Amino acid sequence: MSAETNGAMPATAFNENDHDGYYTTHYGLTKRELFAAMAMQGLLARYGDDDYQAAAIAKWSVEKADALLEELAKGERNGR
């Protein structure tokens, strides 16, 4: 399982029966989604949402999440 798809806390897995009768497992947020949300939260806390457009905020947040995942992967490759 890669760092991008590996489930992250605090969203934990839960099961439910869908409306169509199929049993579904929901795994919560990926690490990428969680890191992007945290980056977005920090940006909005610092600057507010009046100074930036939503698309720019989203793009910046995902770029920061991807950079963190890339750096974490380097540590995994080096046995850290």
OpenMM code with the backbone's topology and positions (N, CA, C; nanometers):
from openmm import Vec3, app, unit

residues = "MET SER ALA GLU THR ASN GLY ALA MET PRO ALA THR ALA PHE ASN GLU ASN ASP HIS ASP GLY TYR TYR THR THR HIS TYR GLY LEU THR LYS ARG GLU LEU PHE ALA ALA MET ALA MET GLN GLY LEU LEU ALA ARG TYR GLY ASP ASP ASP TYR GLN ALA ALA ALA ILE ALA LYS TRP SER VAL GLU LYS ALA ASP ALA LEU LEU GLU GLU LEU ALA LYS GLY GLU ARG ASN GLY ARG".split()
positions = [
    Vec3(0.0854, -0.1177, 0.0000),
    Vec3(0.0000, 0.0000, 0.0000),
    Vec3(0.0894, 0.1232, 0.0000),
    Vec3(0.0658, 0.2152, -0.0913),
    Vec3(0.1498, 0.3346, -0.1016),
    Vec3(0.1082, 0.4396, 0.0004),
    Vec3(0.1954, 0.5366, 0.0207),
    Vec3(0.1657, 0.6449, 0.1145),
    Vec3(0.0451, 0.7260, 0.0692),
    Vec3(0.0235, 0.7356, -0.0622),
    Vec3(-0.0901, 0.8132, -0.1121),
    Vec3(-0.2232, 0.7472, -0.0811),
    Vec3(-0.2271, 0.6151, -0.0851),
    Vec3(-0.3546, 0.5458, -0.0669),
    Vec3(-0.3704, 0.4870, 0.0711),
    Vec3(-0.2652, 0.4862, 0.1488),
    Vec3(-0.2726, 0.4320, 0.2841),
    Vec3(-0.3656, 0.5178, 0.3684),
    Vec3(-0.4616, 0.4562, 0.4333),
    Vec3(-0.5553, 0.5298, 0.5166),
    Vec3(-0.4845, 0.6055, 0.6277),
    Vec3(-0.5358, 0.7200, 0.6619),
    Vec3(-0.4750, 0.8032, 0.7649),
    Vec3(-0.5751, 0.8297, 0.8762),
    Vec3(-0.5252, 0.8546, 0.9930),
    Vec3(-0.6102, 0.8961, 1.1033),
    Vec3(-0.6398, 1.0436, 1.0847),
    Vec3(-0.7411, 1.1023, 1.1328),
    Vec3(-0.8347, 1.0450, 1.2270),
    Vec3(-0.9511, 0.9726, 1.1612),
    Vec3(-0.9555, 0.9712, 1.0295),
    Vec3(-1.0662, 0.9040, 0.9613),
    Vec3(-1.0387, 0.7546, 0.9606),
    Vec3(-1.1157, 0.6783, 1.0329),
    Vec3(-1.0948, 0.5347, 1.0412),
    Vec3(-1.1952, 0.4607, 0.9535),
    Vec3(-1.1623, 0.3390, 0.9223),
    Vec3(-1.2486, 0.2594, 0.8357),
    Vec3(-1.3800, 0.2260, 0.9057),
    Vec3(-1.4864, 0.2231, 0.8274),
    Vec3(-1.6147, 0.1772, 0.8794),
    Vec3(-1.6896, 0.1077, 0.7671),
    Vec3(-1.7815, 0.0225, 0.8025),
    Vec3(-1.8566, -0.0566, 0.7057),
    Vec3(-2.0035, -0.0171, 0.7085),
    Vec3(-2.0688, -0.0307, 0.5946),
    Vec3(-2.2124, -0.0058, 0.5880),
    Vec3(-2.2710, -0.0796, 0.4691),
    Vec3(-2.4005, -0.0988, 0.4724),
    Vec3(-2.4728, -0.1535, 0.3591),
    Vec3(-2.5231, -0.0368, 0.2756),
    Vec3(-2.4836, -0.0349, 0.1504),
    Vec3(-2.5277, 0.0717, 0.0607),
    Vec3(-2.6752, 0.0568, 0.0278),
    Vec3(-2.7326, 0.1623, -0.0278),
    Vec3(-2.8742, 0.1619, -0.0643),
    Vec3(-2.9073, 0.0557, -0.1689),
    Vec3(-2.8059, 0.0126, -0.2467),
    Vec3(-2.8307, -0.0894, -0.3478),
    Vec3(-2.8097, -0.2315, -0.2953),
    Vec3(-2.7855, -0.2449, -0.1635),
    Vec3(-2.7736, -0.3764, -0.1027),
    Vec3(-2.6323, -0.4297, -0.0936),
    Vec3(-2.5350, -0.3574, -0.1499),
    Vec3(-2.3974, -0.4031, -0.1444),
    Vec3(-2.3295, -0.3537, -0.0168),
    Vec3(-2.2427, -0.4377, 0.0365),
    Vec3(-2.1678, -0.4058, 0.1572),
    Vec3(-2.0444, -0.3256, 0.1163),
    Vec3(-2.0232, -0.2109, 0.1778),
    Vec3(-1.9146, -0.1224, 0.1399),
    Vec3(-1.8290, -0.0875, 0.2600),
    Vec3(-1.6976, -0.0873, 0.2411),
    Vec3(-1.6050, -0.0414, 0.3438),
    Vec3(-1.5528, 0.0954, 0.3028),
    Vec3(-1.5606, 0.1899, 0.3930),
    Vec3(-1.5085, 0.3246, 0.3708),
    Vec3(-1.3811, 0.3382, 0.4519),
    Vec3(-1.2741, 0.3746, 0.3881),
    Vec3(-1.1441, 0.3779, 0.4543),
    Vec3(-1.1033, 0.5156, 0.5035),
    Vec3(-1.1835, 0.6160, 0.4860),
    Vec3(-1.1482, 0.7479, 0.5364),
    Vec3(-1.0539, 0.8220, 0.4435),
    Vec3(-0.9837, 0.9165, 0.4984),
    Vec3(-0.8933, 0.9998, 0.4212),
    Vec3(-0.7636, 0.9268, 0.3890),
    Vec3(-0.7058, 0.9606, 0.2739),
    Vec3(-0.5706, 0.9152, 0.2455),
    Vec3(-0.4749, 1.0110, 0.3142),
    Vec3(-0.3501, 0.9703, 0.3251),
    Vec3(-0.2502, 1.0613, 0.3814),
    Vec3(-0.2417, 1.1883, 0.2971),
    Vec3(-0.2499, 1.1745, 0.1667),
    Vec3(-0.2419, 1.2912, 0.0789),
    Vec3(-0.3556, 1.3888, 0.1074),
    Vec3(-0.4766, 1.3368, 0.1215),
    Vec3(-0.5913, 1.4227, 0.1512),
    Vec3(-0.5764, 1.4915, 0.2864),
    Vec3(-0.5301, 1.4169, 0.3862),
    Vec3(-0.5126, 1.4743, 0.5192),
    Vec3(-0.4061, 1.5829, 0.5184),
    Vec3(-0.2918, 1.5558, 0.4544),
    Vec3(-0.1844, 1.6553, 0.4490),
    Vec3(-0.2292, 1.7797, 0.3730),
    Vec3(-0.3032, 1.7624, 0.2625),
    Vec3(-0.3517, 1.8776, 0.1864),
    Vec3(-0.4484, 1.9601, 0.2703),
    Vec3(-0.5355, 1.8941, 0.3450),
    Vec3(-0.6302, 1.9662, 0.4302),
    Vec3(-0.5570, 2.0450, 0.5379),
    Vec3(-0.4523, 1.9858, 0.5946),
    Vec3(-0.3764, 2.0544, 0.6978),
    Vec3(-0.3021, 2.1753, 0.6403),
    Vec3(-0.2463, 2.1604, 0.5201),
    Vec3(-0.1782, 2.2724, 0.4553),
    Vec3(-0.2779, 2.3843, 0.4261),
    Vec3(-0.3965, 2.3474, 0.3780),
    Vec3(-0.4998, 2.4469, 0.3492),
    Vec3(-0.5432, 2.5182, 0.4764),
    Vec3(-0.5585, 2.4446, 0.5831),
    Vec3(-0.5981, 2.5039, 0.7105),
    Vec3(-0.4950, 2.6063, 0.7562),
    Vec3(-0.3672, 2.5723, 0.7439),
    Vec3(-0.2621, 2.6653, 0.7829),
    Vec3(-0.2616, 2.7909, 0.6986),
    Vec3(-0.2787, 2.7749, 0.5696),
    Vec3(-0.2812, 2.8906, 0.4798),
    Vec3(-0.3987, 2.9818, 0.5109),
    Vec3(-0.5150, 2.9240, 0.5302),
    Vec3(-0.6329, 3.0051, 0.5590),
    Vec3(-0.6247, 3.0711, 0.6960),
    Vec3(-0.5630, 3.0013, 0.7923),
    Vec3(-0.5476, 3.0605, 0.9255),
    Vec3(-0.4534, 3.1804, 0.9205),
    Vec3(-0.3531, 3.1728, 0.8350),
    Vec3(-0.2535, 3.2797, 0.8262),
    Vec3(-0.3043, 3.3987, 0.7452),
    Vec3(-0.3654, 3.3719, 0.6314),
    Vec3(-0.4006, 3.4783, 0.5381),
    Vec3(-0.5500, 3.5017, 0.5230),
    Vec3(-0.6336, 3.4101, 0.5688),
    Vec3(-0.7765, 3.4225, 0.5450),
    Vec3(-0.8093, 3.3859, 0.4016),
    Vec3(-0.9365, 3.3846, 0.3700),
    Vec3(-0.9747, 3.3441, 0.2344),
    Vec3(-1.0038, 3.4611, 0.1424),
    Vec3(-0.9888, 3.5819, 0.1878),
    Vec3(-1.0159, 3.6972, 0.1023),
    Vec3(-0.9007, 3.7286, 0.0083),
    Vec3(-0.7807, 3.6860, 0.0429),
    Vec3(-0.6626, 3.7217, -0.0342),
    Vec3(-0.6309, 3.6252, -0.1476),
    Vec3(-0.6921, 3.5097, -0.1502),
    Vec3(-0.6623, 3.4072, -0.2491),
    Vec3(-0.7902, 3.3518, -0.3092),
    Vec3(-0.7778, 3.3027, -0.4304),
    Vec3(-0.8910, 3.2352, -0.4922),
    Vec3(-0.8892, 3.0882, -0.4524),
    Vec3(-1.0048, 3.0274, -0.4513),
    Vec3(-1.0174, 2.8887, -0.4061),
    Vec3(-0.9286, 2.7941, -0.4862),
    Vec3(-0.9221, 2.8094, -0.6168),
    Vec3(-0.8410, 2.7197, -0.6992),
    Vec3(-0.6930, 2.7304, -0.6646),
    Vec3(-0.6466, 2.8504, -0.6368),
    Vec3(-0.5065, 2.8693, -0.6003),
    Vec3(-0.4772, 2.8062, -0.4644),
    Vec3(-0.5697, 2.8207, -0.3711),
    Vec3(-0.5530, 2.7606, -0.2383),
    Vec3(-0.5468, 2.6087, -0.2504),
    Vec3(-0.6374, 2.5511, -0.3269),
    Vec3(-0.6408, 2.4053, -0.3438),
    Vec3(-0.5131, 2.3551, -0.4096),
    Vec3(-0.4686, 2.4224, -0.5142),
    Vec3(-0.3469, 2.3814, -0.5852),
    Vec3(-0.2259, 2.3875, -0.4931),
    Vec3(-0.2122, 2.4947, -0.4194),
    Vec3(-0.0999, 2.5115, -0.3278),
    Vec3(-0.1017, 2.4013, -0.2219),
    Vec3(-0.2178, 2.3720, -0.1683),
    Vec3(-0.2308, 2.2719, -0.0624),
    Vec3(-0.1903, 2.1337, -0.1107),
    Vec3(-0.2329, 2.0966, -0.2300),
    Vec3(-0.1989, 1.9654, -0.2853),
    Vec3(-0.0496, 1.9592, -0.3167),
    Vec3(0.0080, 2.0678, -0.3671),
    Vec3(0.1522, 2.0701, -0.3943),
    Vec3(0.2319, 2.0463, -0.2661),
    Vec3(0.1896, 2.1078, -0.1569),
    Vec3(0.2598, 2.0892, -0.0291),
    Vec3(0.2437, 1.9463, 0.0207),
    Vec3(0.1247, 1.8902, 0.0059),
    Vec3(0.1020, 1.7509, 0.0467),
    Vec3(0.1895, 1.6566, -0.0347),
    Vec3(0.1968, 1.6774, -0.1645),
    Vec3(0.2791, 1.5924, -0.2510),
    Vec3(0.4270, 1.6041, -0.2150),
    Vec3(0.4727, 1.7250, -0.1827),
    Vec3(0.6122, 1.7441, -0.1439),
    Vec3(0.6430, 1.6684, -0.0147),
    Vec3(0.5512, 1.6716, 0.0807),
    Vec3(0.5713, 1.5996, 0.2061),
    Vec3(0.5742, 1.4492, 0.1822),
    Vec3(0.4826, 1.3977, 0.1011),
    Vec3(0.4813, 1.2546, 0.0711),
    Vec3(0.6096, 1.2118, 0.0006),
    Vec3(0.6595, 1.2944, -0.0893),
    Vec3(0.7841, 1.2642, -0.1596),
    Vec3(0.9011, 1.2568, -0.0607),
    Vec3(0.9071, 1.3513, 0.0297),
    Vec3(1.0138, 1.3522, 0.1295),
    Vec3(1.0029, 1.2320, 0.2235),
    Vec3(0.8824, 1.1972, 0.2633),
    Vec3(0.8625, 1.0799, 0.3494),
    Vec3(0.9032, 0.9513, 0.2779),
    Vec3(0.8765, 0.9437, 0.1481),
    Vec3(0.9138, 0.8251, 0.0695),
    Vec3(1.0648, 0.8089, 0.0632),
    Vec3(1.1389, 0.9191, 0.0604),
    Vec3(1.2854, 0.9122, 0.0611),
    Vec3(1.3336, 0.8435, 0.1880),
    Vec3(1.2727, 0.8787, 0.2998),
    Vec3(1.3098, 0.8159, 0.4260),
    Vec3(1.2787, 0.6672, 0.4275),
    Vec3(1.1673, 0.6284, 0.3686),
    Vec3(1.1314, 0.4870, 0.3619),
    Vec3(1.2303, 0.4100, 0.2759),
    Vec3(1.2748, 0.4720, 0.1660),
    Vec3(1.3710, 0.4063, 0.0783),
    Vec3(1.5072, 0.3922, 0.1467),
    Vec3(1.5391, 0.4826, 0.2375),
    Vec3(1.6672, 0.4778, 0.3090),
    Vec3(1.6584, 0.4022, 0.4404),
    Vec3(1.5452, 0.3366, 0.4646),
    Vec3(1.5290, 0.2555, 0.5840),
    Vec3(1.4999, 0.3320, 0.7097),
    Vec3(1.4466, 0.4500, 0.6988),
    Vec3(1.4139, 0.5314, 0.8168),
    Vec3(1.2713, 0.5124, 0.8577),
] * unit.nanometer
topology = app.Topology()
chain = topology.addChain("A")
for resn in residues:
    res = topology.addResidue(resn, chain)
    for name in ("N", "CA", "C"):
        topology.addAtom(name, app.Element.getBySymbol(name[0]), res)
